[in-house]
Amino acid sequence: MPKSNSSCSRHNAFLLLASALVLAAAPACLLGPKYHPPKPATPAAPDYKESTVNFQDTEGWKVANPQEAMLRGKWWKVFNDPELNALEDQLNINNQNIKEYFENLMEARAVIREARAQYWPTVTTNPSFTRSRESANLTNSFNTTSGTTSSTGQTTTAGQQSTIWSFPIDVSWVPDLWGKIRNEIREAQYAAQVSAADLAGEQLTEQASLAEYYFEIRGQDALQKILDDTVQADQKALDVTKAAYETGVDNYISVVEAQTTLESAQSLAINVKVARAQYEHAIAMLVGKLATDFSIPVRPELTAPPPIPIGVPSELLQRRPDVAAAERTLAEANATIGIGYGAFFPALTLSASGGFESSAFKKWFNWPSRFWSIGPSISQTIFNGGLYRAELNQYIATYNSDLAIYRQATLTAFQQVEDNLAAVRLYSQQIERQQQAVKHAQEFLKLEMARYETGVDPYVDVLTAQTTLLSDQQTLATIQVEEMTSAVALIEALGGGWDQSQLPTPSQLSQKVPKSETTLQQ
């Protein structure tokens, strides 16, 4: 009879476990709203407003032919500057900000694997050895098979010693009935895509900063040459005024004015070196080198930016890493809403434990020493003061906020493209006018110097011509730098050489990371 009861209880336990497994294996629900990629705040126009093809006045810089291939990969090569190319290659390898964003991506990928681990049961063990002795003053009136009977008729375990060798194994599994784990995995995958887009955006930002600093240095070199030439010219003018004064042709005030002009030019020539040094140090930091050991050769050369293929506005949102990050953040928020819905439903836990237990070591793993228990459990929150509803409302509000951030990012993208298109085009036209101004200022100075040397005009007129020429030359160099940096900013606004096809898919991000990428760096 006892054997029959044991078999019956074992049979009932297996039936209970089988029923739970059938329930767990049934098609599970995936709660939450289905995600649909958002639409921009406004539809894109067929062409950029500031594109030169939309203007009758097409002097100066022009965009590339619309049929020309878009920039891809190493976009900085469009400037055809070997020195810039070498610096950009160093940046992509040694820049510490890029490495930080890369490690953020590795962290996000690890979170995906953490979420996926919930698909599997948890198996734990806790082997133990216990040697115990009961108190000598312990008595009770309960029947026990291991106790002794005192003279008063009570059962006692006073002073009794016991030994227990235990090797338990516990298994627990929570099946994903309502899609909570799947939504958590999707949330982690979308978050990893955000990190991948942020990494691409950071790379583009650092690359553009390096190119802008590089062209700023070239501008400072050009300005340095202008000032050095001005110092030489002013020195010659001072020598002329001194000679005129010594021969009695001119008065001493002309000498003082010439000396002042020379010293002012010398001061400006020194001041230019401050900005160049700072830009050089900034580039050293970008390429991961100590500013102490880094230098860029002087090369006073300013050129016009090349034609840049800008494509059409409908392609812009597919080429911007920041827009892709905003859209993936929205998908992540949508998955979080699904997690919030799953909190309203009960959780099923399948658990089992078993192992070996004995009071003697030599019998520890004998078959009669086995023990086991098995059974499912269901937990459900009946009342929590509206916590789950409040959390769901929070997730929905976060989604709506992220939607606004995405649409603002699209508006910002178009604004930046239009801003820099206008800047490059208008700077190029201004340069043409300014080059004419410099040419005429040089002619003005030449004529005034001749009139001064023949005694027709006073030296103050020469001083005016010198100041005008230097101002026009400085303005021209500044505009030329602005044109080049605006061209870099335009490429950055267009997304550089990136497009959305380079964004890793959820399945790619879920793959195991190579061991070389998970080692602790020193």
SULJO-V710963 format. One record per residue. N is the residue number from 1. RES is the residue in three letters. PHI is phi in degrees with one decimal (* if undefined). PSI is psi in whole degrees, 0 to 359 (none if undefined). D_FIRST is the distance of its C-alpha to the first C-alpha in whole Angstrom. Layout:
n = {N	N}
res = {RES	RES}
phi = {PHI	PHI}
psi = {PSI	PSI}
d_first = {D_FIRST	D_FIRST}
This chain:
n = {1	2	3	4	5	6	7	8	9	10	11	12	13	14	15	16	17	18	19	20	21	22	23	24	25	26	27	28	29	30	31	32	33	34	35	36	37	38	39	40	41	42	43	44	45	46	47	48	49	50	51	52	53	54	55	56	57	58	59	60	61	62	63	64	65	66	67	68	69	70	71	72	73	74	75	76	77	78	79	80	81	82	83	84	85	86	87	88	89	90	91	92	93	94	95	96	97	98	99	100	101	102	103	104	105	106	107	108	109	110	111	112	113	114	115	116	117	118	119	120	121	122	123	124	125	126	127	128	129	130	131	132	133	134	135	136	137	138	139	140	141	142	143	144	145	146	147	148	149	150	151	152	153	154	155	156	157	158	159	160	161	162	163	164	165	166	167	168	169	170	171	172	173	174	175	176	177	178	179	180	181	182	183	184	185	186	187	188	189	190	191	192	193	194	195	196	197	198	199	200	201	202	203	204	205	206	207	208	209	210	211	212	213	214	215	216	217	218	219	220	221	222	223	224	225	226	227	228	229	230	231	232	233	234	235	236	237	238	239	240	241	242	243	244	245	246	247	248	249	250	251	252	253	254	255	256	257	258	259	260	261	262	263	264	265	266	267	268	269	270	271	272	273	274	275	276	277	278	279	280	281	282	283	284	285	286	287	288	289	290	291	292	293	294	295	296	297	298	299	300	301	302	303	304	305	306	307	308	309	310	311	312	313	314	315	316	317	318	319	320	321	322	323	324	325	326	327	328	329	330	331	332	333	334	335	336	337	338	339	340	341	342	343	344	345	346	347	348	349	350	351	352	353	354	355	356	357	358	359	360	361	362	363	364	365	366	367	368	369	370	371	372	373	374	375	376	377	378	379	380	381	382	383	384	385	386	387	388	389	390	391	392	393	394	395	396	397	398	399	400	401	402	403	404	405	406	407	408	409	410	411	412	413	414	415	416	417	418	419	420	421	422	423	424	425	426	427	428	429	430	431	432	433	434	435	436	437	438	439	440	441	442	443	444	445	446	447	448	449	450	451	452	453	454	455	456	457	458	459	460	461	462	463	464	465	466	467	468	469	470	471	472	473	474	475	476	477	478	479	480	481	482	483	484	485	486	487	488	489	490	491	492	493	494	495	496	497	498	499	500	501	502	503	504	505	506	507	508	509	510	511	512	513	514	515	516	517	518	519	520	521	522}
res = {MET	PRO	LYS	SER	ASN	SER	SER	CYS	SER	ARG	HIS	ASN	ALA	PHE	LEU	LEU	LEU	ALA	SER	ALA	LEU	VAL	LEU	ALA	ALA	ALA	PRO	ALA	CYS	LEU	LEU	GLY	PRO	LYS	TYR	HIS	PRO	PRO	LYS	PRO	ALA	THR	PRO	ALA	ALA	PRO	ASP	TYR	LYS	GLU	SER	THR	VAL	ASN	PHE	GLN	ASP	THR	GLU	GLY	TRP	LYS	VAL	ALA	ASN	PRO	GLN	GLU	ALA	MET	LEU	ARG	GLY	LYS	TRP	TRP	LYS	VAL	PHE	ASN	ASP	PRO	GLU	LEU	ASN	ALA	LEU	GLU	ASP	GLN	LEU	ASN	ILE	ASN	ASN	GLN	ASN	ILE	LYS	GLU	TYR	PHE	GLU	ASN	LEU	MET	GLU	ALA	ARG	ALA	VAL	ILE	ARG	GLU	ALA	ARG	ALA	GLN	TYR	TRP	PRO	THR	VAL	THR	THR	ASN	PRO	SER	PHE	THR	ARG	SER	ARG	GLU	SER	ALA	ASN	LEU	THR	ASN	SER	PHE	ASN	THR	THR	SER	GLY	THR	THR	SER	SER	THR	GLY	GLN	THR	THR	THR	ALA	GLY	GLN	GLN	SER	THR	ILE	TRP	SER	PHE	PRO	ILE	ASP	VAL	SER	TRP	VAL	PRO	ASP	LEU	TRP	GLY	LYS	ILE	ARG	ASN	GLU	ILE	ARG	GLU	ALA	GLN	TYR	ALA	ALA	GLN	VAL	SER	ALA	ALA	ASP	LEU	ALA	GLY	GLU	GLN	LEU	THR	GLU	GLN	ALA	SER	LEU	ALA	GLU	TYR	TYR	PHE	GLU	ILE	ARG	GLY	GLN	ASP	ALA	LEU	GLN	LYS	ILE	LEU	ASP	ASP	THR	VAL	GLN	ALA	ASP	GLN	LYS	ALA	LEU	ASP	VAL	THR	LYS	ALA	ALA	TYR	GLU	THR	GLY	VAL	ASP	ASN	TYR	ILE	SER	VAL	VAL	GLU	ALA	GLN	THR	THR	LEU	GLU	SER	ALA	GLN	SER	LEU	ALA	ILE	ASN	VAL	LYS	VAL	ALA	ARG	ALA	GLN	TYR	GLU	HIS	ALA	ILE	ALA	MET	LEU	VAL	GLY	LYS	LEU	ALA	THR	ASP	PHE	SER	ILE	PRO	VAL	ARG	PRO	GLU	LEU	THR	ALA	PRO	PRO	PRO	ILE	PRO	ILE	GLY	VAL	PRO	SER	GLU	LEU	LEU	GLN	ARG	ARG	PRO	ASP	VAL	ALA	ALA	ALA	GLU	ARG	THR	LEU	ALA	GLU	ALA	ASN	ALA	THR	ILE	GLY	ILE	GLY	TYR	GLY	ALA	PHE	PHE	PRO	ALA	LEU	THR	LEU	SER	ALA	SER	GLY	GLY	PHE	GLU	SER	SER	ALA	PHE	LYS	LYS	TRP	PHE	ASN	TRP	PRO	SER	ARG	PHE	TRP	SER	ILE	GLY	PRO	SER	ILE	SER	GLN	THR	ILE	PHE	ASN	GLY	GLY	LEU	TYR	ARG	ALA	GLU	LEU	ASN	GLN	TYR	ILE	ALA	THR	TYR	ASN	SER	ASP	LEU	ALA	ILE	TYR	ARG	GLN	ALA	THR	LEU	THR	ALA	PHE	GLN	GLN	VAL	GLU	ASP	ASN	LEU	ALA	ALA	VAL	ARG	LEU	TYR	SER	GLN	GLN	ILE	GLU	ARG	GLN	GLN	GLN	ALA	VAL	LYS	HIS	ALA	GLN	GLU	PHE	LEU	LYS	LEU	GLU	MET	ALA	ARG	TYR	GLU	THR	GLY	VAL	ASP	PRO	TYR	VAL	ASP	VAL	LEU	THR	ALA	GLN	THR	THR	LEU	LEU	SER	ASP	GLN	GLN	THR	LEU	ALA	THR	ILE	GLN	VAL	GLU	GLU	MET	THR	SER	ALA	VAL	ALA	LEU	ILE	GLU	ALA	LEU	GLY	GLY	GLY	TRP	ASP	GLN	SER	GLN	LEU	PRO	THR	PRO	SER	GLN	LEU	SER	GLN	LYS	VAL	PRO	LYS	SER	GLU	THR	THR	LEU	GLN	GLN}
phi = {*	-59.1	-62.9	-64.4	-63.1	-63.8	-64.1	-64.5	-66.6	-66.1	-62.9	-65.3	-65.2	-65.7	-63.3	-63.9	-65.3	-61.8	-63.1	-65.4	-66.2	-62.0	-63.9	-69.1	-80.9	-64.1	-54.7	-86.8	-84.7	-119.2	-80.2	106.1	-71.4	-73.9	-83.1	-127.2	-54.5	-75.1	-96.6	-61.4	-60.6	-139.0	-67.7	-75.4	-76.9	-68.4	-140.5	-72.8	-63.3	-86.9	-66.1	-63.8	-68.9	-96.7	-125.4	-71.7	-83.0	-115.1	-69.3	83.1	-63.8	-129.2	-76.4	-71.0	-57.6	-57.1	-80.3	-70.2	-61.8	-71.4	-63.9	-137.1	63.2	-78.9	-64.8	-66.2	-66.8	-63.9	-83.4	54.5	-124.4	-57.6	-66.8	-63.7	-59.3	-65.4	-66.1	-63.7	-64.6	-65.8	-60.7	-64.3	-95.7	-109.5	-66.9	-76.1	-65.7	-64.6	-62.6	-61.2	-67.4	-64.3	-67.4	-61.9	-66.0	-62.1	-63.8	-63.9	-67.4	-65.5	-64.1	-60.4	-66.9	-62.5	-67.6	-67.5	-63.1	-70.2	-65.6	-102.5	-69.7	-99.2	-117.2	-130.4	-141.9	-147.0	-59.1	-150.3	-129.4	-130.3	-121.1	-135.5	-137.3	-78.0	-64.0	-70.6	-103.3	-93.2	-137.0	-156.0	-107.3	-88.5	-74.3	-149.8	-77.7	-101.2	-86.7	-118.3	-100.5	-81.8	-65.9	-89.3	92.1	-88.4	-86.8	-136.4	-115.9	-56.2	73.1	-77.1	-110.6	-145.4	-130.8	-132.9	-103.5	-130.0	-136.0	-88.1	-130.5	-112.2	-124.2	-136.7	-143.9	-112.7	-66.3	-84.9	-70.2	-111.6	78.0	-61.8	-66.2	-62.2	-67.8	-65.7	-65.9	-63.1	-59.1	-67.1	-64.9	-67.2	-63.7	-66.9	-65.2	-59.4	-62.8	-64.7	-68.1	-62.6	-61.4	-62.4	-65.8	-67.6	-58.9	-63.6	-62.4	-66.4	-62.9	-67.2	-61.8	-61.7	-62.0	-65.1	-62.6	-62.6	-71.5	-64.0	-63.2	-61.8	-67.3	-66.0	-63.8	-64.6	-66.9	-61.1	-64.8	-59.6	-71.6	-63.2	-64.1	-65.5	-60.5	-63.4	-66.4	-66.6	-65.1	-64.6	-64.6	-64.8	-61.7	-64.8	-66.8	-64.6	-64.1	-65.4	-68.0	-67.0	-89.5	83.3	-76.7	-125.6	-96.5	-70.5	-61.9	-66.6	-65.0	-64.0	-63.5	-65.1	-64.9	-64.8	-62.1	-62.6	-66.9	-64.8	-65.2	-62.4	-64.0	-63.6	-63.6	-73.6	-63.8	-59.5	-66.6	-65.2	-63.5	-61.8	-61.7	-67.7	-64.1	-64.0	-65.3	-64.1	-66.7	-57.8	-64.6	-64.5	-91.1	73.7	-123.0	-69.8	-61.7	-63.3	-105.2	-121.4	-153.5	-119.2	-58.9	-73.0	-149.1	-73.9	-138.8	-124.4	-123.8	-79.9	-67.3	-74.7	-59.3	-116.0	-70.2	-105.0	68.4	-119.7	-56.3	-65.4	-90.5	-59.7	-66.3	-83.5	-110.3	-100.9	-62.3	-68.8	-68.1	-62.4	-64.5	-65.0	-68.9	-69.6	-62.8	-65.3	-63.1	-62.5	-64.4	-64.2	-65.5	-64.2	-61.6	-59.9	-64.0	-63.7	-66.0	-65.4	-67.2	-77.9	-108.1	-68.1	-109.4	-99.4	-121.4	-102.4	-134.0	-150.7	-142.7	-171.5	157.2	-129.5	-145.7	-154.7	-89.4	-127.5	-62.0	-70.3	-105.2	-59.1	-104.5	-70.6	-58.4	-65.3	-80.8	-73.0	-145.0	-161.2	-153.1	-152.8	165.9	-89.4	-143.6	-123.5	-119.2	-149.0	-77.0	-87.7	-151.6	-140.6	71.9	79.4	-61.6	-63.9	-65.1	-64.6	-64.2	-63.9	-62.1	-63.3	-64.0	-66.0	-63.8	-62.8	-60.9	-62.4	-65.1	-64.6	-63.7	-64.7	-63.5	-62.1	-66.5	-66.5	-63.2	-66.7	-63.7	-62.7	-59.8	-66.2	-61.3	-64.6	-64.2	-63.6	-57.6	-78.0	-60.8	-64.9	-63.0	-64.2	-64.1	-74.4	-62.5	-63.8	-69.8	-65.4	-61.6	-60.7	-68.8	-69.2	-62.4	-66.7	-63.9	-63.8	-60.0	-73.1	-66.9	-63.5	-67.4	-60.9	-64.9	-61.9	-65.9	-66.6	-64.2	-65.7	-67.1	-67.5	-66.3	-92.4	82.6	-76.6	-116.0	-73.4	-68.4	-61.3	-71.0	-63.8	-59.2	-61.8	-66.0	-63.1	-63.6	-63.5	-63.6	-62.3	-62.4	-65.9	-66.0	-63.6	-62.2	-62.4	-62.3	-64.3	-66.1	-62.8	-66.4	-60.0	-63.7	-67.8	-68.3	-68.7	-64.8	-64.0	-62.1	-64.6	-62.1	-62.7	-64.2	-81.2	96.0	62.6	-102.4	-96.0	-148.0	-64.4	-65.6	-82.5	-73.9	-60.4	-79.1	-56.3	-66.7	-66.0	-71.0	-82.4	-69.9	-66.3	-80.0	-56.4	-59.4	-62.9	-91.2	-117.7	-85.0	-75.2	-88.2	-109.9}
psi = {313	322	321	318	320	317	321	317	323	320	318	323	317	323	319	316	318	320	318	320	321	318	319	326	348	154	120	154	151	99	161	163	146	136	135	128	137	160	149	166	322	151	149	144	163	332	158	137	322	5	141	340	348	8	143	325	100	29	153	213	142	150	164	164	133	333	351	147	146	161	139	143	240	81	333	344	346	338	351	49	105	324	318	319	317	320	319	322	321	321	315	340	319	353	126	330	321	319	322	314	327	317	328	322	318	322	317	323	325	325	325	315	327	317	320	335	339	345	336	153	157	125	124	157	153	70	143	157	129	127	121	159	132	157	144	342	21	120	152	172	11	146	140	143	342	351	178	158	128	174	341	359	0	149	134	146	22	127	7	141	149	155	133	122	123	137	81	153	123	134	130	137	132	102	148	75	323	14	14	314	318	321	324	321	316	319	316	321	316	324	323	324	323	316	321	319	322	321	314	320	321	320	315	318	314	319	316	321	317	314	319	316	322	314	332	319	317	324	320	324	317	319	323	319	319	315	323	317	322	319	317	318	319	326	319	320	323	318	321	315	324	317	320	321	317	332	358	8	324	167	173	336	328	324	317	318	317	321	319	317	317	314	325	318	320	320	315	323	326	319	328	328	337	310	319	317	319	319	321	318	323	320	322	317	320	323	9	34	156	135	334	326	14	139	153	127	147	129	94	81	122	127	165	146	150	164	137	124	121	348	205	154	328	341	346	314	340	351	356	119	325	325	319	320	319	321	320	329	323	318	322	317	324	320	326	325	319	322	320	322	323	339	340	349	154	156	130	130	125	123	149	148	152	176	206	141	132	156	354	136	321	343	9	314	20	152	320	345	359	153	157	159	149	148	148	163	150	130	139	129	124	319	130	26	25	21	311	322	318	319	320	318	324	316	321	318	322	318	313	322	316	328	317	321	319	313	326	323	322	319	318	321	312	322	314	322	312	319	311	331	314	319	311	316	314	325	321	322	321	324	318	318	320	326	322	322	319	318	316	328	322	320	321	315	319	316	318	322	321	319	324	317	334	1	11	314	152	167	338	331	324	318	318	317	321	314	320	315	313	318	316	321	318	317	318	314	319	317	321	321	317	322	315	316	328	326	320	315	326	315	319	318	330	356	8	227	19	151	168	339	341	352	125	145	162	321	322	320	337	349	157	135	138	147	328	337	356	11	151	123	147	none}
d_first = {0	4	5	5	6	9	10	11	13	14	15	17	19	20	21	23	25	26	27	29	30	32	33	35	36	38	42	42	45	48	50	53	57	58	60	64	67	69	73	76	78	80	81	83	86	88	90	90	93	94	95	98	98	98	101	105	106	104	106	104	100	99	95	94	94	91	90	90	87	85	85	82	80	83	85	88	89	91	93	94	94	93	93	91	89	88	87	85	83	83	81	79	77	78	78	76	75	74	72	70	69	68	65	65	64	62	60	59	58	55	54	53	51	49	49	47	45	43	42	40	36	37	35	35	34	35	34	34	34	34	35	35	36	35	38	39	39	36	34	31	29	26	23	22	21	24	26	28	29	33	35	35	31	31	29	31	31	35	36	33	33	31	31	29	30	29	30	29	30	30	31	33	35	37	37	41	40	44	46	46	46	48	51	51	51	54	56	56	57	60	61	61	63	65	66	67	69	70	71	73	75	75	77	79	80	81	83	85	86	87	89	91	91	93	95	96	97	99	101	102	103	105	106	107	109	111	112	113	115	116	117	119	121	121	123	125	126	127	129	131	131	132	135	136	136	138	141	141	140	137	136	134	131	130	130	127	126	125	124	121	120	119	117	115	114	114	111	109	109	107	105	104	102	100	98	98	96	94	93	93	90	88	88	87	84	83	83	81	84	86	89	91	91	91	94	95	99	102	102	104	103	102	102	101	97	96	95	92	90	88	86	86	84	81	80	80	77	75	77	77	74	74	74	71	69	70	68	65	65	64	62	60	60	59	56	55	55	52	51	52	50	47	46	46	43	39	38	35	33	30	29	26	26	25	26	25	25	25	27	29	31	30	27	28	27	24	21	19	22	21	20	21	21	23	24	28	30	33	36	39	42	43	46	48	52	53	52	51	54	56	55	56	59	60	59	61	64	64	64	67	68	68	69	72	72	72	75	77	77	78	81	82	81	84	86	86	87	90	91	91	93	96	96	97	99	101	101	103	105	106	107	109	111	111	112	115	115	115	118	120	120	121	124	124	124	126	129	129	129	132	134	133	135	138	138	137	134	133	130	128	128	127	124	123	123	121	118	118	117	114	113	113	111	108	108	107	105	103	103	102	99	98	98	96	93	93	92	90	88	88	86	84	84	83	80	82	81	77	75	72	71	71	68	65	62	59	57	60	59	55	56	55	58	60	59	63	63	60	62	63	67	69}
